[in-house]
Amino acid sequence: MEPEIIEANLSDKSHAEAIVSITNEYSKDIMGGGKALPNHVQENMISGMKAFPTTMVFLTRSEDGFVGVANCFMGYSTFYAKPLINIHDLAVLPAARGQGIGKKLIEAVTAKAKELGCCKVTLEVLENNPARRLYEREGFEYGDPHYFFMSKYL
Protein backbone atom coordinates (compact mmCIF):
# COMPACT_ATOMS: atom_id res chain seq x y z
CA MET A 1 0.00 0.00 0.00
CA GLU A 2 1.32 3.40 -1.00
CA PRO A 3 1.29 5.79 1.99
CA GLU A 4 -1.83 7.95 1.90
CA ILE A 5 -2.18 11.46 3.33
CA ILE A 6 -5.56 12.29 4.83
CA GLU A 7 -6.92 15.33 6.61
CA ALA A 8 -7.61 14.09 10.13
CA ASN A 9 -10.99 14.12 11.76
CA LEU A 10 -10.38 14.99 15.41
CA SER A 11 -13.63 13.24 16.37
CA ASP A 12 -12.44 9.95 14.87
CA LYS A 13 -10.94 7.91 17.72
CA SER A 14 -8.29 6.25 15.53
CA HIS A 15 -7.21 9.63 14.14
CA ALA A 16 -7.10 11.21 17.59
CA GLU A 17 -5.05 8.33 19.01
CA ALA A 18 -2.62 8.53 16.07
CA ILE A 19 -2.16 12.29 16.48
CA VAL A 20 -1.33 11.97 20.17
CA SER A 21 0.84 8.89 19.72
CA ILE A 22 2.94 10.21 16.81
CA THR A 23 3.27 13.66 18.38
CA ASN A 24 4.43 12.00 21.60
CA GLU A 25 6.99 9.89 19.70
CA TYR A 26 8.27 13.08 18.08
CA SER A 27 8.51 14.73 21.51
CA LYS A 28 10.64 11.81 22.73
CA ASP A 29 13.06 12.31 19.82
CA ILE A 30 16.02 14.61 20.49
CA MET A 31 14.63 17.02 17.85
CA GLY A 32 11.37 17.22 19.80
CA GLY A 33 12.95 17.79 23.19
CA GLY A 34 13.98 14.25 24.12
CA LYS A 35 11.19 13.39 26.54
CA ALA A 36 7.62 12.15 26.43
CA LEU A 37 4.77 14.60 26.60
CA PRO A 38 3.34 14.84 30.12
CA ASN A 39 0.23 12.73 30.67
CA HIS A 40 -2.01 15.78 31.06
CA VAL A 41 -0.84 17.04 27.65
CA GLN A 42 -1.54 13.70 26.00
CA GLU A 43 -4.95 13.51 27.69
CA ASN A 44 -5.99 17.06 26.72
CA MET A 45 -4.32 17.53 23.32
CA ILE A 46 -7.29 16.55 21.17
CA SER A 47 -9.92 18.45 23.18
CA GLY A 48 -7.67 21.50 23.07
CA MET A 49 -7.18 21.17 19.32
CA LYS A 50 -10.94 20.76 18.83
CA ALA A 51 -11.53 23.97 20.80
CA PHE A 52 -8.99 25.87 18.69
CA PRO A 53 -10.89 26.75 15.49
CA THR A 54 -7.88 27.03 13.20
CA THR A 55 -6.55 23.52 13.87
CA MET A 56 -5.77 21.40 10.83
CA VAL A 57 -4.06 18.01 11.02
CA PHE A 58 -2.81 15.71 8.28
CA LEU A 59 -2.02 12.04 8.89
CA THR A 60 -0.09 9.52 6.83
CA ARG A 61 -1.60 6.06 6.71
CA SER A 62 0.43 3.12 5.43
CA GLU A 63 0.04 -0.64 5.61
CA ASP A 64 1.60 -0.38 9.09
CA GLY A 65 -1.08 2.06 10.29
CA PHE A 66 -0.57 5.77 10.91
CA VAL A 67 3.09 6.74 10.57
CA GLY A 68 3.21 10.51 10.08
CA VAL A 69 1.53 13.70 11.26
CA ALA A 70 1.50 17.39 10.43
CA ASN A 71 -0.18 19.43 13.18
CA CYS A 72 -1.04 22.79 11.65
CA PHE A 73 -2.77 25.99 12.63
CA MET A 74 -4.11 28.81 10.50
CA GLY A 75 -2.75 32.28 11.08
CA TYR A 76 -2.92 35.62 9.33
CA SER A 77 -0.21 37.65 7.63
CA THR A 78 -0.70 41.37 8.09
CA PHE A 79 2.08 42.01 5.55
CA TYR A 80 0.14 40.11 2.83
CA ALA A 81 -3.42 40.57 4.16
CA LYS A 82 -4.02 36.86 3.68
CA PRO A 83 -4.20 33.74 5.80
CA LEU A 84 -1.26 31.39 6.31
CA ILE A 85 -0.76 27.89 7.62
CA ASN A 86 1.89 27.17 10.24
CA ILE A 87 3.17 23.61 10.48
CA HIS A 88 3.62 23.37 14.24
CA ASP A 89 4.73 19.72 14.28
CA LEU A 90 5.80 17.54 11.38
CA ALA A 91 6.74 14.03 12.45
CA VAL A 92 7.32 10.66 10.86
CA LEU A 93 7.84 7.57 12.97
CA PRO A 94 11.47 6.38 12.83
CA ALA A 95 10.61 3.07 11.09
CA ALA A 96 8.87 4.97 8.28
CA ARG A 97 11.51 7.63 7.63
CA GLY A 98 13.28 7.81 4.30
CA GLN A 99 10.15 6.92 2.31
CA GLY A 100 9.14 10.43 1.27
CA ILE A 101 6.39 10.73 3.87
CA GLY A 102 7.57 14.12 5.17
CA LYS A 103 7.59 15.43 1.59
CA LYS A 104 4.05 14.13 1.02
CA LEU A 105 2.84 15.76 4.24
CA ILE A 106 4.34 19.11 3.17
CA GLU A 107 2.75 18.74 -0.27
CA ALA A 108 -0.66 18.09 1.35
CA VAL A 109 -0.33 21.14 3.60
CA THR A 110 0.80 23.27 0.65
CA ALA A 111 -2.14 22.10 -1.48
CA LYS A 112 -4.56 22.96 1.34
CA ALA A 113 -2.92 26.38 1.76
CA LYS A 114 -3.38 27.10 -1.95
CA GLU A 115 -7.00 25.90 -1.77
CA LEU A 116 -7.64 28.31 1.13
CA GLY A 117 -5.92 31.27 -0.58
CA CYS A 118 -3.04 31.40 1.88
CA CYS A 119 0.03 33.51 1.14
CA LYS A 120 2.49 31.07 2.72
CA VAL A 121 3.19 28.02 4.82
CA THR A 122 5.52 28.52 7.78
CA LEU A 123 7.42 26.29 10.17
CA GLU A 124 10.18 26.47 12.75
CA VAL A 125 13.12 24.10 12.76
CA LEU A 126 16.14 23.61 14.96
CA GLU A 127 19.42 24.55 13.32
CA ASN A 128 20.79 21.03 13.73
CA ASN A 129 17.65 19.18 12.59
CA PRO A 130 18.38 16.94 9.57
CA ALA A 131 14.83 17.68 8.32
CA ARG A 132 16.07 21.15 7.34
CA ARG A 133 17.30 19.63 4.05
CA LEU A 134 13.77 18.41 3.28
CA TYR A 135 12.29 21.81 4.09
CA GLU A 136 14.83 23.57 1.88
CA ARG A 137 14.16 21.13 -1.00
CA GLU A 138 10.44 21.84 -0.60
CA GLY A 139 10.98 25.58 -1.02
CA PHE A 140 11.13 26.82 2.56
CA GLU A 141 13.66 29.60 2.96
CA TYR A 142 15.17 31.62 5.75
CA GLY A 143 14.22 35.22 6.35
CA ASP A 144 16.82 37.82 5.57
CA PRO A 145 18.29 38.43 8.05
CA HIS A 146 17.69 35.11 9.78
CA TYR A 147 14.88 35.27 12.29
CA PHE A 148 15.05 34.08 15.85
CA PHE A 149 12.10 32.20 17.26
CA MET A 150 11.54 33.41 20.79
CA SER A 151 9.15 32.22 23.50
CA LYS A 152 7.88 33.61 26.76
CA TYR A 153 6.48 30.71 28.73
CA LEU A 154 3.58 31.50 31.02
JOFEN-V57616 format. One record per residue. N is the residue number from 1. SS is DSSP state (a for helix, b for strand, c for the rest). NEAR is the number of other ideal C-beta (glycine too) atoms within 10 Angstrom. Layout:
BEGIN
n=N ss=SS near=NEAR
n=N ss=SS near=NEAR
END
This chain:
BEGIN
n=1 ss=c near=7
n=2 ss=c near=7
n=3 ss=c near=19
n=4 ss=b near=11
n=5 ss=b near=18
n=6 ss=b near=14
n=7 ss=b near=14
n=8 ss=c near=22
n=9 ss=c near=12
n=10 ss=c near=15
n=11 ss=c near=9
n=12 ss=c near=13
n=13 ss=a near=9
n=14 ss=a near=13
n=15 ss=a near=20
n=16 ss=a near=19
n=17 ss=a near=12
n=18 ss=a near=21
n=19 ss=a near=24
n=20 ss=a near=19
n=21 ss=a near=15
n=22 ss=a near=23
n=23 ss=a near=21
n=24 ss=a near=18
n=25 ss=a near=18
n=26 ss=a near=21
n=27 ss=a near=19
n=28 ss=a near=13
n=29 ss=c near=14
n=30 ss=a near=10
n=31 ss=a near=14
n=32 ss=a near=18
n=33 ss=c near=11
n=34 ss=c near=9
n=35 ss=c near=11
n=36 ss=c near=13
n=37 ss=c near=18
n=38 ss=c near=11
n=39 ss=a near=8
n=40 ss=a near=8
n=41 ss=a near=14
n=42 ss=a near=15
n=43 ss=a near=12
n=44 ss=a near=13
n=45 ss=a near=18
n=46 ss=a near=20
n=47 ss=a near=11
n=48 ss=a near=11
n=49 ss=a near=19
n=50 ss=a near=12
n=51 ss=a near=9
n=52 ss=c near=10
n=53 ss=c near=7
n=54 ss=c near=13
n=55 ss=b near=17
n=56 ss=b near=21
n=57 ss=b near=23
n=58 ss=b near=24
n=59 ss=b near=25
n=60 ss=b near=27
n=61 ss=b near=17
n=62 ss=b near=17
n=63 ss=c near=8
n=64 ss=c near=11
n=65 ss=b near=13
n=66 ss=b near=21
n=67 ss=b near=23
n=68 ss=b near=25
n=69 ss=b near=27
n=70 ss=b near=29
n=71 ss=b near=22
n=72 ss=b near=26
n=73 ss=b near=16
n=74 ss=b near=17
n=75 ss=b near=13
n=76 ss=b near=12
n=77 ss=b near=13
n=78 ss=c near=6
n=79 ss=c near=7
n=80 ss=c near=11
n=81 ss=c near=8
n=82 ss=b near=14
n=83 ss=b near=16
n=84 ss=b near=17
n=85 ss=b near=23
n=86 ss=b near=17
n=87 ss=b near=23
n=88 ss=b near=16
n=89 ss=b near=16
n=90 ss=b near=22
n=91 ss=b near=26
n=92 ss=b near=26
n=93 ss=c near=20
n=94 ss=a near=11
n=95 ss=a near=10
n=96 ss=a near=19
n=97 ss=c near=15
n=98 ss=c near=9
n=99 ss=c near=16
n=100 ss=c near=14
n=101 ss=a near=21
n=102 ss=a near=21
n=103 ss=a near=14
n=104 ss=a near=19
n=105 ss=a near=25
n=106 ss=a near=23
n=107 ss=a near=14
n=108 ss=a near=19
n=109 ss=a near=24
n=110 ss=a near=17
n=111 ss=a near=12
n=112 ss=a near=18
n=113 ss=a near=22
n=114 ss=a near=10
n=115 ss=a near=8
n=116 ss=c near=13
n=117 ss=c near=8
n=118 ss=c near=21
n=119 ss=c near=14
n=120 ss=b near=16
n=121 ss=b near=20
n=122 ss=b near=15
n=123 ss=b near=18
n=124 ss=c near=10
n=125 ss=c near=18
n=126 ss=c near=12
n=127 ss=c near=6
n=128 ss=c near=8
n=129 ss=c near=15
n=130 ss=c near=10
n=131 ss=c near=16
n=132 ss=a near=14
n=133 ss=a near=9
n=134 ss=a near=18
n=135 ss=a near=19
n=136 ss=a near=12
n=137 ss=a near=10
n=138 ss=c near=16
n=139 ss=c near=9
n=140 ss=c near=16
n=141 ss=c near=7
n=142 ss=c near=11
n=143 ss=c near=7
n=144 ss=c near=6
n=145 ss=c near=6
n=146 ss=c near=7
n=147 ss=c near=9
n=148 ss=c near=6
n=149 ss=c near=7
n=150 ss=c near=5
n=151 ss=c near=5
n=152 ss=c near=4
n=153 ss=c near=3
n=154 ss=c near=3
END
